[in-house]
Amino acid sequence: MTNCDDDGATLTADEVVEIEDGLFEINRISLNEDAIFFDGGADEEEQDIEDLLSDYTYSVWINDAAETVLGKEKFQLLIKRIAQIEGVERLLHEDTEILYVKAPMLDEDELHNELRNTYFELKSEEA
C-alpha cells in the first residue's frame, strides 16, 4: 500500500510513525467542559447538543492522517470496527475524525488500547 498525503506525496516511514503515535485523543464527555468536539452549525441550540451527547461517555478525535495511511475504504471500515469493540454500546460518527462513544464500562486507557489494537489489526490486513 502506498501512503500518500492529500497532495499525492508519499509519506515516509517516520511520518507514518508520527501519525500513529498520535492516532487518537479521547476525552470523557462532560457537558460543562470544552472536551466536546461537536461541529454543530450556528443554528444548533446548546440544549440540543447537550441532549444529543448526554448519553455518550467519550469524544474521540482520530488523526485525519490515519485515513491517508489506511486508505479511504479501510478508514471507513475502522469506524465500523470501532463500533464493534467489546464494551462500546453506541457510536456516533459526527465528522470524518470525530466520534462519540458510549462505553461506560471502559476507562480511557482501555478504550485507547482497544482503538489502537483495532487500527493496527485493520492496517495489517491485506487490501
Backbone as XML, in Angstrom:
<?xml version="1.0"?>
<chain id="A" units="angstrom">
  <residue number="1" name="MET">
    <atom name="N" x="0.849" y="-1.159" z="0.000"/>
    <atom name="CA" x="0.000" y="0.000" z="0.000"/>
    <atom name="C" x="0.899" y="1.227" z="0.000"/>
  </residue>
  <residue number="2" name="THR">
    <atom name="N" x="0.575" y="2.189" z="-0.850"/>
    <atom name="CA" x="1.302" y="3.433" z="-0.889"/>
    <atom name="C" x="0.559" y="4.452" z="-0.053"/>
  </residue>
  <residue number="3" name="ASN">
    <atom name="N" x="1.264" y="5.067" z="0.876"/>
    <atom name="CA" x="0.663" y="6.076" z="1.736"/>
    <atom name="C" x="0.954" y="7.438" z="1.138"/>
  </residue>
  <residue number="4" name="CYS">
    <atom name="N" x="-0.079" y="8.088" z="0.609"/>
    <atom name="CA" x="0.081" y="9.400" z="0.002"/>
    <atom name="C" x="-0.769" y="10.412" z="0.744"/>
  </residue>
  <residue number="5" name="ASP">
    <atom name="N" x="-0.205" y="11.610" z="0.921"/>
    <atom name="CA" x="-0.995" y="12.670" z="1.549"/>
    <atom name="C" x="-1.923" y="13.297" z="0.522"/>
  </residue>
  <residue number="6" name="ASP">
    <atom name="N" x="-2.636" y="14.342" z="0.916"/>
    <atom name="CA" x="-3.625" y="14.967" z="0.034"/>
    <atom name="C" x="-3.013" y="15.513" z="-1.242"/>
  </residue>
  <residue number="7" name="ASP">
    <atom name="N" x="-1.736" y="15.856" z="-1.204"/>
    <atom name="CA" x="-1.063" y="16.390" z="-2.383"/>
    <atom name="C" x="-0.459" y="15.295" z="-3.254"/>
  </residue>
  <residue number="8" name="GLY">
    <atom name="N" x="-0.627" y="14.038" z="-2.860"/>
    <atom name="CA" x="-0.103" y="12.925" z="-3.624"/>
    <atom name="C" x="1.335" y="12.563" z="-3.270"/>
  </residue>
  <residue number="9" name="ALA">
    <atom name="N" x="1.922" y="13.263" z="-2.299"/>
    <atom name="CA" x="3.289" y="12.960" z="-1.880"/>
    <atom name="C" x="3.284" y="11.713" z="-1.002"/>
  </residue>
  <residue number="10" name="THR">
    <atom name="N" x="4.253" y="10.851" z="-1.204"/>
    <atom name="CA" x="4.352" y="9.625" z="-0.426"/>
    <atom name="C" x="4.861" y="9.945" z="0.975"/>
  </residue>
  <residue number="11" name="LEU">
    <atom name="N" x="4.203" y="9.362" z="1.978"/>
    <atom name="CA" x="4.623" y="9.544" z="3.362"/>
    <atom name="C" x="5.840" y="8.684" z="3.641"/>
  </residue>
  <residue number="12" name="THR">
    <atom name="N" x="6.768" y="9.224" z="4.408"/>
    <atom name="CA" x="7.927" y="8.444" z="4.823"/>
    <atom name="C" x="7.529" y="7.551" z="5.991"/>
  </residue>
  <residue number="13" name="ALA">
    <atom name="N" x="8.360" y="6.564" z="6.284"/>
    <atom name="CA" x="8.100" y="5.676" z="7.421"/>
    <atom name="C" x="8.051" y="6.484" z="8.716"/>
  </residue>
  <residue number="14" name="ASP">
    <atom name="N" x="8.930" y="7.485" z="8.861"/>
    <atom name="CA" x="8.925" y="8.321" z="10.062"/>
    <atom name="C" x="7.634" y="9.119" z="10.183"/>
  </residue>
  <residue number="15" name="GLU">
    <atom name="N" x="7.109" y="9.607" z="9.061"/>
    <atom name="CA" x="5.849" y="10.344" z="9.087"/>
    <atom name="C" x="4.695" y="9.442" z="9.504"/>
  </residue>
  <residue number="16" name="VAL">
    <atom name="N" x="4.696" y="8.207" z="9.024"/>
    <atom name="CA" x="3.653" y="7.250" z="9.406"/>
    <atom name="C" x="3.737" y="6.962" z="10.904"/>
  </residue>
  <residue number="17" name="VAL">
    <atom name="N" x="4.950" y="6.760" z="11.418"/>
    <atom name="CA" x="5.128" y="6.506" z="12.856"/>
    <atom name="C" x="4.617" y="7.697" z="13.665"/>
  </residue>
  <residue number="18" name="GLU">
    <atom name="N" x="4.925" y="8.902" z="13.232"/>
    <atom name="CA" x="4.469" y="10.096" z="13.941"/>
    <atom name="C" x="2.943" y="10.185" z="13.947"/>
  </residue>
  <residue number="19" name="ILE">
    <atom name="N" x="2.332" y="9.876" z="12.824"/>
    <atom name="CA" x="0.873" y="9.865" z="12.740"/>
    <atom name="C" x="0.307" y="8.832" z="13.703"/>
  </residue>
  <residue number="20" name="GLU">
    <atom name="N" x="0.896" y="7.646" z="13.693"/>
    <atom name="CA" x="0.363" y="6.555" z="14.509"/>
    <atom name="C" x="0.616" y="6.755" z="16.002"/>
  </residue>
  <residue number="21" name="ASP">
    <atom name="N" x="1.620" y="7.554" z="16.348"/>
    <atom name="CA" x="1.842" y="7.859" z="17.765"/>
    <atom name="C" x="0.735" y="8.740" z="18.322"/>
  </residue>
  <residue number="22" name="GLY">
    <atom name="N" x="0.144" y="9.564" z="17.476"/>
    <atom name="CA" x="-0.908" y="10.459" z="17.922"/>
    <atom name="C" x="-2.234" y="10.170" z="17.248"/>
  </residue>
  <residue number="23" name="LEU">
    <atom name="N" x="-2.572" y="8.895" z="17.141"/>
    <atom name="CA" x="-3.772" y="8.494" z="16.411"/>
    <atom name="C" x="-5.073" y="8.988" z="17.026"/>
  </residue>
  <residue number="24" name="PHE">
    <atom name="N" x="-5.178" y="8.879" z="18.330"/>
    <atom name="CA" x="-6.455" y="9.123" z="18.992"/>
    <atom name="C" x="-6.284" y="10.088" z="20.161"/>
  </residue>
  <residue number="25" name="GLU">
    <atom name="N" x="-7.251" y="10.959" z="20.322"/>
    <atom name="CA" x="-7.359" y="11.785" z="21.518"/>
    <atom name="C" x="-8.737" y="11.511" z="22.087"/>
  </residue>
  <residue number="26" name="ILE">
    <atom name="N" x="-8.767" y="11.120" z="23.347"/>
    <atom name="CA" x="-10.019" y="10.713" z="23.992"/>
    <atom name="C" x="-10.293" y="11.642" z="25.163"/>
  </residue>
  <residue number="27" name="ASN">
    <atom name="N" x="-11.519" y="12.102" z="25.238"/>
    <atom name="CA" x="-11.950" y="12.925" z="26.363"/>
    <atom name="C" x="-13.273" y="12.384" z="26.895"/>
  </residue>
  <residue number="28" name="ARG">
    <atom name="N" x="-13.333" y="12.287" z="28.215"/>
    <atom name="CA" x="-14.610" y="11.925" z="28.826"/>
    <atom name="C" x="-15.549" y="13.112" z="28.624"/>
  </residue>
  <residue number="29" name="ILE">
    <atom name="N" x="-16.744" y="12.820" z="28.188"/>
    <atom name="CA" x="-17.703" y="13.896" z="27.923"/>
    <atom name="C" x="-18.223" y="14.446" z="29.235"/>
  </residue>
  <residue number="30" name="SER">
    <atom name="N" x="-18.056" y="15.722" z="29.382"/>
    <atom name="CA" x="-18.625" y="16.476" z="30.486"/>
    <atom name="C" x="-19.289" y="17.673" z="29.836"/>
  </residue>
  <residue number="31" name="LEU">
    <atom name="N" x="-20.566" y="17.779" z="29.949"/>
    <atom name="CA" x="-21.293" y="18.828" z="29.251"/>
    <atom name="C" x="-20.972" y="20.212" z="29.794"/>
  </residue>
  <residue number="32" name="ASN">
    <atom name="N" x="-20.199" y="20.274" z="30.886"/>
    <atom name="CA" x="-19.804" y="21.559" z="31.444"/>
    <atom name="C" x="-18.399" y="21.963" z="31.012"/>
  </residue>
  <residue number="33" name="GLU">
    <atom name="N" x="-17.751" y="21.154" z="30.176"/>
    <atom name="CA" x="-16.377" y="21.431" z="29.767"/>
    <atom name="C" x="-16.284" y="21.530" z="28.257"/>
  </residue>
  <residue number="34" name="ASP">
    <atom name="N" x="-15.124" y="21.939" z="27.779"/>
    <atom name="CA" x="-14.891" y="22.074" z="26.344"/>
    <atom name="C" x="-14.254" y="20.816" z="25.752"/>
  </residue>
  <residue number="35" name="ALA">
    <atom name="N" x="-14.544" y="19.657" z="26.300"/>
    <atom name="CA" x="-13.972" y="18.414" z="25.803"/>
    <atom name="C" x="-14.822" y="17.809" z="24.704"/>
  </residue>
  <residue number="36" name="ILE">
    <atom name="N" x="-15.803" y="18.554" z="24.239"/>
    <atom name="CA" x="-16.687" y="18.071" z="23.189"/>
    <atom name="C" x="-16.268" y="18.707" z="21.884"/>
  </residue>
  <residue number="37" name="PHE">
    <atom name="N" x="-16.029" y="17.888" z="20.881"/>
    <atom name="CA" x="-15.586" y="18.371" z="19.586"/>
    <atom name="C" x="-16.771" y="18.530" z="18.640"/>
  </residue>
  <residue number="38" name="PHE">
    <atom name="N" x="-17.915" y="18.920" z="19.138"/>
    <atom name="CA" x="-19.107" y="18.945" z="18.293"/>
    <atom name="C" x="-19.037" y="20.090" z="17.299"/>
  </residue>
  <residue number="39" name="ASP">
    <atom name="N" x="-19.293" y="19.777" z="16.032"/>
    <atom name="CA" x="-19.220" y="20.765" z="14.970"/>
    <atom name="C" x="-20.620" y="21.113" z="14.487"/>
  </residue>
  <residue number="40" name="GLY">
    <atom name="N" x="-21.495" y="21.401" z="15.439"/>
    <atom name="CA" x="-22.862" y="21.771" z="15.078"/>
    <atom name="C" x="-22.875" y="23.120" z="14.396"/>
  </residue>
  <residue number="41" name="GLY">
    <atom name="N" x="-23.831" y="23.308" z="13.518"/>
    <atom name="CA" x="-23.941" y="24.576" z="12.810"/>
    <atom name="C" x="-24.381" y="25.689" z="13.741"/>
  </residue>
  <residue number="42" name="ALA">
    <atom name="N" x="-24.400" y="26.905" z="13.244"/>
    <atom name="CA" x="-24.775" y="28.066" z="14.043"/>
    <atom name="C" x="-26.210" y="27.947" z="14.543"/>
  </residue>
  <residue number="43" name="ASP">
    <atom name="N" x="-27.036" y="27.146" z="13.857"/>
    <atom name="CA" x="-28.436" y="27.003" z="14.248"/>
    <atom name="C" x="-28.611" y="26.098" z="15.469"/>
  </residue>
  <residue number="44" name="GLU">
    <atom name="N" x="-27.576" y="25.284" z="15.756"/>
    <atom name="CA" x="-27.694" y="24.317" z="16.849"/>
    <atom name="C" x="-27.851" y="25.045" z="18.174"/>
  </residue>
  <residue number="45" name="GLU">
    <atom name="N" x="-28.850" y="24.667" z="18.894"/>
    <atom name="CA" x="-29.050" y="25.208" z="20.232"/>
    <atom name="C" x="-28.182" y="24.396" z="21.193"/>
  </residue>
  <residue number="46" name="GLU">
    <atom name="N" x="-27.631" y="25.089" z="22.183"/>
    <atom name="CA" x="-26.772" y="24.420" z="23.158"/>
    <atom name="C" x="-27.496" y="23.255" z="23.824"/>
  </residue>
  <residue number="47" name="GLN">
    <atom name="N" x="-28.764" y="23.415" z="24.138"/>
    <atom name="CA" x="-29.528" y="22.350" z="24.788"/>
    <atom name="C" x="-29.660" y="21.140" z="23.884"/>
  </residue>
  <residue number="48" name="ASP">
    <atom name="N" x="-29.845" y="21.353" z="22.580"/>
    <atom name="CA" x="-29.938" y="20.233" z="21.642"/>
    <atom name="C" x="-28.656" y="19.417" z="21.641"/>
  </residue>
  <residue number="49" name="ILE">
    <atom name="N" x="-27.520" y="20.097" z="21.684"/>
    <atom name="CA" x="-26.234" y="19.403" z="21.705"/>
    <atom name="C" x="-26.099" y="18.612" z="22.993"/>
  </residue>
  <residue number="50" name="GLU">
    <atom name="N" x="-26.453" y="19.223" z="24.111"/>
    <atom name="CA" x="-26.388" y="18.519" z="25.390"/>
    <atom name="C" x="-27.295" y="17.299" z="25.386"/>
  </residue>
  <residue number="51" name="ASP">
    <atom name="N" x="-28.497" y="17.442" z="24.857"/>
    <atom name="CA" x="-29.420" y="16.305" z="24.783"/>
    <atom name="C" x="-28.848" y="15.203" z="23.900"/>
  </residue>
  <residue number="52" name="LEU">
    <atom name="N" x="-28.278" y="15.574" z="22.776"/>
    <atom name="CA" x="-27.714" y="14.604" z="21.841"/>
    <atom name="C" x="-26.567" y="13.824" z="22.459"/>
  </residue>
  <residue number="53" name="LEU">
    <atom name="N" x="-25.695" y="14.522" z="23.173"/>
    <atom name="CA" x="-24.471" y="13.889" z="23.665"/>
    <atom name="C" x="-24.570" y="13.370" z="25.095"/>
  </residue>
  <residue number="54" name="SER">
    <atom name="N" x="-25.657" y="13.623" z="25.769"/>
    <atom name="CA" x="-25.753" y="13.251" z="27.178"/>
    <atom name="C" x="-25.656" y="11.749" z="27.409"/>
  </residue>
  <residue number="55" name="ASP">
    <atom name="N" x="-25.912" y="10.963" z="26.401"/>
    <atom name="CA" x="-25.875" y="9.506" z="26.550"/>
    <atom name="C" x="-24.528" y="8.900" z="26.140"/>
  </residue>
  <residue number="56" name="TYR">
    <atom name="N" x="-23.579" y="9.736" z="25.757"/>
    <atom name="CA" x="-22.270" y="9.244" z="25.328"/>
    <atom name="C" x="-21.242" y="9.474" z="26.423"/>
  </residue>
  <residue number="57" name="THR">
    <atom name="N" x="-20.246" y="8.591" z="26.473"/>
    <atom name="CA" x="-19.227" y="8.626" z="27.510"/>
    <atom name="C" x="-17.993" y="9.406" z="27.092"/>
  </residue>
  <residue number="58" name="TYR">
    <atom name="N" x="-17.562" y="9.225" z="25.826"/>
    <atom name="CA" x="-16.307" y="9.813" z="25.358"/>
    <atom name="C" x="-16.470" y="10.500" z="24.010"/>
  </residue>
  <residue number="59" name="SER">
    <atom name="N" x="-15.692" y="11.553" z="23.815"/>
    <atom name="CA" x="-15.491" y="12.092" z="22.483"/>
    <atom name="C" x="-14.107" y="11.610" z="22.049"/>
  </residue>
  <residue number="60" name="VAL">
    <atom name="N" x="-14.020" y="11.159" z="20.814"/>
    <atom name="CA" x="-12.773" y="10.611" z="20.285"/>
    <atom name="C" x="-12.418" y="11.366" z="19.009"/>
  </residue>
  <residue number="61" name="TRP">
    <atom name="N" x="-11.214" y="11.938" z="19.001"/>
    <atom name="CA" x="-10.684" y="12.565" z="17.808"/>
    <atom name="C" x="-9.696" y="11.581" z="17.193"/>
  </residue>
  <residue number="62" name="ILE">
    <atom name="N" x="-9.876" y="11.310" z="15.904"/>
    <atom name="CA" x="-8.957" y="10.435" z="15.174"/>
    <atom name="C" x="-8.114" y="11.327" z="14.279"/>
  </residue>
  <residue number="63" name="ASN">
    <atom name="N" x="-6.810" y="11.171" z="14.340"/>
    <atom name="CA" x="-5.924" y="11.932" z="13.462"/>
    <atom name="C" x="-6.369" y="11.686" z="12.024"/>
  </residue>
  <residue number="64" name="ASP">
    <atom name="N" x="-6.763" y="12.752" z="11.341"/>
    <atom name="CA" x="-7.289" y="12.569" z="9.983"/>
    <atom name="C" x="-6.252" y="12.025" z="9.010"/>
  </residue>
  <residue number="65" name="ALA">
    <atom name="N" x="-4.979" y="12.078" z="9.377"/>
    <atom name="CA" x="-3.940" y="11.478" z="8.545"/>
    <atom name="C" x="-4.017" y="9.950" z="8.588"/>
  </residue>
  <residue number="66" name="ALA">
    <atom name="N" x="-4.759" y="9.405" z="9.558"/>
    <atom name="CA" x="-4.947" y="7.953" z="9.600"/>
    <atom name="C" x="-5.620" y="7.471" z="8.321"/>
  </residue>
  <residue number="67" name="GLU">
    <atom name="N" x="-6.491" y="8.310" z="7.761"/>
    <atom name="CA" x="-7.143" y="7.945" z="6.504"/>
    <atom name="C" x="-6.122" y="7.863" z="5.374"/>
  </residue>
  <residue number="68" name="THR">
    <atom name="N" x="-5.106" y="8.718" z="5.412"/>
    <atom name="CA" x="-4.037" y="8.677" z="4.417"/>
    <atom name="C" x="-3.257" y="7.378" z="4.531"/>
  </residue>
  <residue number="69" name="VAL">
    <atom name="N" x="-2.976" y="6.973" z="5.761"/>
    <atom name="CA" x="-2.195" y="5.753" z="5.990"/>
    <atom name="C" x="-3.005" y="4.518" z="5.610"/>
  </residue>
  <residue number="70" name="LEU">
    <atom name="N" x="-4.267" y="4.461" z="6.037"/>
    <atom name="CA" x="-5.093" y="3.274" z="5.797"/>
    <atom name="C" x="-5.702" y="3.240" z="4.406"/>
  </residue>
  <residue number="71" name="GLY">
    <atom name="N" x="-6.006" y="4.392" z="3.868"/>
    <atom name="CA" x="-6.795" y="4.465" z="2.645"/>
    <atom name="C" x="-8.249" y="4.672" z="3.028"/>
  </residue>
  <residue number="72" name="LYS">
    <atom name="N" x="-9.020" y="5.231" z="2.117"/>
    <atom name="CA" x="-10.405" y="5.627" z="2.393"/>
    <atom name="C" x="-11.280" y="4.438" z="2.815"/>
  </residue>
  <residue number="73" name="GLU">
    <atom name="N" x="-11.170" y="3.327" z="2.087"/>
    <atom name="CA" x="-12.025" y="2.172" z="2.390"/>
    <atom name="C" x="-11.728" y="1.591" z="3.766"/>
  </residue>
  <residue number="74" name="LYS">
    <atom name="N" x="-10.446" y="1.418" z="4.077"/>
    <atom name="CA" x="-10.096" y="0.861" z="5.379"/>
    <atom name="C" x="-10.433" y="1.828" z="6.503"/>
  </residue>
  <residue number="75" name="PHE">
    <atom name="N" x="-10.328" y="3.127" z="6.236"/>
    <atom name="CA" x="-10.684" y="4.098" z="7.260"/>
    <atom name="C" x="-12.166" y="3.978" z="7.602"/>
  </residue>
  <residue number="76" name="GLN">
    <atom name="N" x="-13.018" y="3.829" z="6.594"/>
    <atom name="CA" x="-14.452" y="3.646" z="6.840"/>
    <atom name="C" x="-14.701" y="2.342" z="7.595"/>
  </residue>
  <residue number="77" name="LEU">
    <atom name="N" x="-13.939" y="1.321" z="7.255"/>
    <atom name="CA" x="-14.048" y="0.048" z="7.964"/>
    <atom name="C" x="-13.595" y="0.200" z="9.419"/>
  </residue>
  <residue number="78" name="LEU">
    <atom name="N" x="-12.593" y="1.051" z="9.654"/>
    <atom name="CA" x="-12.138" y="1.311" z="11.019"/>
    <atom name="C" x="-13.285" y="1.828" z="11.881"/>
  </residue>
  <residue number="79" name="ILE">
    <atom name="N" x="-14.055" y="2.746" z="11.349"/>
    <atom name="CA" x="-15.183" y="3.306" z="12.102"/>
    <atom name="C" x="-16.180" y="2.196" z="12.450"/>
  </residue>
  <residue number="80" name="LYS">
    <atom name="N" x="-16.463" y="1.330" z="11.485"/>
    <atom name="CA" x="-17.390" y="0.213" z="11.732"/>
    <atom name="C" x="-16.841" y="-0.740" z="12.787"/>
  </residue>
  <residue number="81" name="ARG">
    <atom name="N" x="-15.544" y="-0.994" z="12.732"/>
    <atom name="CA" x="-14.943" y="-1.914" z="13.704"/>
    <atom name="C" x="-14.890" y="-1.310" z="15.106"/>
  </residue>
  <residue number="82" name="ILE">
    <atom name="N" x="-14.702" y="-0.004" z="15.185"/>
    <atom name="CA" x="-14.714" y="0.646" z="16.498"/>
    <atom name="C" x="-16.077" y="0.437" z="17.148"/>
  </residue>
  <residue number="83" name="ALA">
    <atom name="N" x="-17.129" y="0.511" z="16.359"/>
    <atom name="CA" x="-18.484" y="0.299" z="16.886"/>
    <atom name="C" x="-18.668" y="-1.122" z="17.411"/>
  </residue>
  <residue number="84" name="GLN">
    <atom name="N" x="-17.828" y="-2.049" z="16.968"/>
    <atom name="CA" x="-17.945" y="-3.453" z="17.370"/>
    <atom name="C" x="-17.023" y="-3.828" z="18.529"/>
  </residue>
  <residue number="85" name="ILE">
    <atom name="N" x="-16.253" y="-2.877" z="19.030"/>
    <atom name="CA" x="-15.364" y="-3.162" z="20.158"/>
    <atom name="C" x="-16.210" y="-3.571" z="21.359"/>
  </residue>
  <residue number="86" name="GLU">
    <atom name="N" x="-15.775" y="-4.631" z="22.036"/>
    <atom name="CA" x="-16.491" y="-5.079" z="23.221"/>
    <atom name="C" x="-16.496" y="-3.963" z="24.256"/>
  </residue>
  <residue number="87" name="GLY">
    <atom name="N" x="-17.666" y="-3.623" z="24.744"/>
    <atom name="CA" x="-17.810" y="-2.539" z="25.704"/>
    <atom name="C" x="-18.341" y="-1.259" z="25.079"/>
  </residue>
  <residue number="88" name="VAL">
    <atom name="N" x="-18.277" y="-1.157" z="23.750"/>
    <atom name="CA" x="-18.846" y="0.004" z="23.059"/>
    <atom name="C" x="-20.316" y="-0.296" z="22.800"/>
  </residue>
  <residue number="89" name="GLU">
    <atom name="N" x="-21.172" y="0.485" z="23.409"/>
    <atom name="CA" x="-22.617" y="0.272" z="23.290"/>
    <atom name="C" x="-23.236" y="1.075" z="22.151"/>
  </residue>
  <residue number="90" name="ARG">
    <atom name="N" x="-22.632" y="2.206" z="21.836"/>
    <atom name="CA" x="-23.169" y="3.068" z="20.786"/>
    <atom name="C" x="-22.054" y="3.959" z="20.265"/>
  </residue>
  <residue number="91" name="LEU">
    <atom name="N" x="-22.162" y="4.330" z="18.996"/>
    <atom name="CA" x="-21.169" y="5.206" z="18.381"/>
    <atom name="C" x="-21.878" y="6.194" z="17.471"/>
  </residue>
  <residue number="92" name="LEU">
    <atom name="N" x="-21.476" y="7.447" z="17.559"/>
    <atom name="CA" x="-21.976" y="8.498" z="16.678"/>
    <atom name="C" x="-20.775" y="9.045" z="15.923"/>
  </residue>
  <residue number="93" name="HIS">
    <atom name="N" x="-20.790" y="8.901" z="14.600"/>
    <atom name="CA" x="-19.701" y="9.390" z="13.753"/>
    <atom name="C" x="-20.101" y="10.774" z="13.279"/>
  </residue>
  <residue number="94" name="GLU">
    <atom name="N" x="-19.660" y="11.799" z="14.029"/>
    <atom name="CA" x="-20.119" y="13.164" z="13.803"/>
    <atom name="C" x="-19.426" y="13.823" z="12.625"/>
  </residue>
  <residue number="95" name="ASP">
    <atom name="N" x="-18.155" y="13.548" z="12.440"/>
    <atom name="CA" x="-17.360" y="14.164" z="11.386"/>
    <atom name="C" x="-16.295" y="13.142" z="11.006"/>
  </residue>
  <residue number="96" name="THR">
    <atom name="N" x="-15.556" y="13.407" z="9.947"/>
    <atom name="CA" x="-14.551" y="12.443" z="9.492"/>
    <atom name="C" x="-13.695" y="11.937" z="10.634"/>
  </residue>
  <residue number="97" name="GLU">
    <atom name="N" x="-13.207" y="12.852" z="11.460"/>
    <atom name="CA" x="-12.281" y="12.442" z="12.506"/>
    <atom name="C" x="-12.859" y="12.524" z="13.916"/>
  </residue>
  <residue number="98" name="ILE">
    <atom name="N" x="-14.160" y="12.708" z="14.045"/>
    <atom name="CA" x="-14.759" y="12.857" z="15.371"/>
    <atom name="C" x="-15.846" y="11.809" z="15.598"/>
  </residue>
  <residue number="99" name="LEU">
    <atom name="N" x="-15.706" y="11.102" z="16.714"/>
    <atom name="CA" x="-16.678" y="10.088" z="17.113"/>
    <atom name="C" x="-17.125" y="10.379" z="18.535"/>
  </residue>
  <residue number="100" name="TYR">
    <atom name="N" x="-18.345" y="9.989" z="18.831"/>
    <atom name="CA" x="-18.826" y="9.975" z="20.207"/>
    <atom name="C" x="-19.134" y="8.524" z="20.528"/>
  </residue>
  <residue number="101" name="VAL">
    <atom name="N" x="-18.640" y="8.085" z="21.666"/>
    <atom name="CA" x="-18.703" y="6.677" z="22.016"/>
    <atom name="C" x="-19.379" y="6.514" z="23.369"/>
  </residue>
  <residue number="102" name="LYS">
    <atom name="N" x="-20.340" y="5.611" z="23.412"/>
    <atom name="CA" x="-20.924" y="5.226" z="24.693"/>
    <atom name="C" x="-20.255" y="3.924" z="25.091"/>
  </residue>
  <residue number="103" name="ALA">
    <atom name="N" x="-19.412" y="4.010" z="26.103"/>
    <atom name="CA" x="-18.683" y="2.839" z="26.595"/>
    <atom name="C" x="-18.469" y="3.011" z="28.096"/>
  </residue>
  <residue number="104" name="PRO">
    <atom name="N" x="-19.547" y="2.953" z="28.879"/>
    <atom name="CA" x="-19.439" y="3.243" z="30.305"/>
    <atom name="C" x="-18.593" y="2.247" z="31.096"/>
  </residue>
  <residue number="105" name="MET">
    <atom name="N" x="-18.385" y="1.060" z="30.551"/>
    <atom name="CA" x="-17.609" y="0.046" z="31.274"/>
    <atom name="C" x="-16.118" y="0.102" z="30.936"/>
  </residue>
  <residue number="106" name="LEU">
    <atom name="N" x="-15.728" y="0.970" z="29.998"/>
    <atom name="CA" x="-14.318" y="1.111" z="29.625"/>
    <atom name="C" x="-13.777" y="2.431" z="30.159"/>
  </residue>
  <residue number="107" name="ASP">
    <atom name="N" x="-12.577" y="2.388" z="30.772"/>
    <atom name="CA" x="-11.957" y="3.660" z="31.132"/>
    <atom name="C" x="-11.174" y="4.176" z="29.918"/>
  </residue>
  <residue number="108" name="GLU">
    <atom name="N" x="-10.645" y="5.382" z="30.018"/>
    <atom name="CA" x="-9.976" y="5.994" z="28.866"/>
    <atom name="C" x="-8.812" y="5.156" z="28.356"/>
  </residue>
  <residue number="109" name="ASP">
    <atom name="N" x="-8.008" y="4.606" z="29.261"/>
    <atom name="CA" x="-6.864" y="3.786" z="28.836"/>
    <atom name="C" x="-7.317" y="2.524" z="28.112"/>
  </residue>
  <residue number="110" name="GLU">
    <atom name="N" x="-8.350" y="1.874" z="28.635"/>
    <atom name="CA" x="-8.870" y="0.672" z="27.977"/>
    <atom name="C" x="-9.401" y="0.995" z="26.589"/>
  </residue>
  <residue number="111" name="LEU">
    <atom name="N" x="-10.154" y="2.085" z="26.486"/>
    <atom name="CA" x="-10.679" y="2.474" z="25.187"/>
    <atom name="C" x="-9.546" y="2.812" z="24.232"/>
  </residue>
  <residue number="112" name="HIS">
    <atom name="N" x="-8.562" y="3.544" z="24.710"/>
    <atom name="CA" x="-7.418" y="3.903" z="23.861"/>
    <atom name="C" x="-6.708" y="2.646" z="23.343"/>
  </residue>
  <residue number="113" name="ASN">
    <atom name="N" x="-6.472" y="1.694" z="24.220"/>
    <atom name="CA" x="-5.821" y="0.439" z="23.809"/>
    <atom name="C" x="-6.660" y="-0.316" z="22.778"/>
  </residue>
  <residue number="114" name="GLU">
    <atom name="N" x="-7.963" y="-0.370" z="22.988"/>
    <atom name="CA" x="-8.848" y="-1.055" z="22.040"/>
    <atom name="C" x="-8.851" y="-0.349" z="20.686"/>
  </residue>
  <residue number="115" name="LEU">
    <atom name="N" x="-8.856" y="0.985" z="20.701"/>
    <atom name="CA" x="-8.818" y="1.738" z="19.450"/>
    <atom name="C" x="-7.526" y="1.464" z="18.682"/>
  </residue>
  <residue number="116" name="ARG">
    <atom name="N" x="-6.406" y="1.509" z="19.381"/>
    <atom name="CA" x="-5.106" y="1.254" z="18.724"/>
    <atom name="C" x="-5.037" y="-0.181" z="18.201"/>
  </residue>
  <residue number="117" name="ASN">
    <atom name="N" x="-5.484" y="-1.144" z="19.003"/>
    <atom name="CA" x="-5.474" y="-2.540" z="18.553"/>
    <atom name="C" x="-6.323" y="-2.708" z="17.294"/>
  </residue>
  <residue number="118" name="THR">
    <atom name="N" x="-7.488" y="-2.082" z="17.282"/>
    <atom name="CA" x="-8.385" y="-2.163" z="16.132"/>
    <atom name="C" x="-7.721" y="-1.557" z="14.901"/>
  </residue>
  <residue number="119" name="TYR">
    <atom name="N" x="-7.096" y="-0.403" z="15.073"/>
    <atom name="CA" x="-6.409" y="0.261" z="13.963"/>
    <atom name="C" x="-5.301" y="-0.637" z="13.393"/>
  </residue>
  <residue number="120" name="PHE">
    <atom name="N" x="-4.418" y="-1.145" z="14.262"/>
    <atom name="CA" x="-3.273" y="-1.925" z="13.783"/>
    <atom name="C" x="-3.689" y="-3.282" z="13.213"/>
  </residue>
  <residue number="121" name="GLU">
    <atom name="N" x="-4.744" y="-3.885" z="13.755"/>
    <atom name="CA" x="-5.267" y="-5.123" z="13.160"/>
    <atom name="C" x="-5.755" y="-4.865" z="11.744"/>
  </residue>
  <residue number="122" name="LEU">
    <atom name="N" x="-6.494" y="-3.781" z="11.572"/>
    <atom name="CA" x="-7.015" y="-3.428" z="10.256"/>
    <atom name="C" x="-5.892" y="-3.088" z="9.296"/>
  </residue>
  <residue number="123" name="LYS">
    <atom name="N" x="-4.910" y="-2.338" z="9.789"/>
    <atom name="CA" x="-3.776" y="-1.946" z="8.939"/>
    <atom name="C" x="-3.016" y="-3.172" z="8.429"/>
  </residue>
  <residue number="124" name="SER">
    <atom name="N" x="-2.918" y="-4.206" z="9.267"/>
    <atom name="CA" x="-2.148" y="-5.388" z="8.890"/>
    <atom name="C" x="-2.889" y="-6.309" z="7.912"/>
  </residue>
  <residue number="125" name="GLU">
    <atom name="N" x="-4.180" y="-6.108" z="7.760"/>
    <atom name="CA" x="-4.958" y="-6.945" z="6.831"/>
    <atom name="C" x="-4.619" y="-6.601" z="5.382"/>
  </residue>
  <residue number="126" name="GLU">
    <atom name="N" x="-4.670" y="-7.617" z="4.550"/>
    <atom name="CA" x="-4.431" y="-7.410" z="3.118"/>
    <atom name="C" x="-5.551" y="-6.559" z="2.550"/>
  </residue>
  <residue number="127" name="ALA">
    <atom name="N" x="-5.199" y="-5.751" z="1.580"/>
    <atom name="CA" x="-6.197" y="-4.876" z="0.935"/>
    <atom name="C" x="-7.177" y="-5.671" z="0.119"/>
  </residue>
</chain>
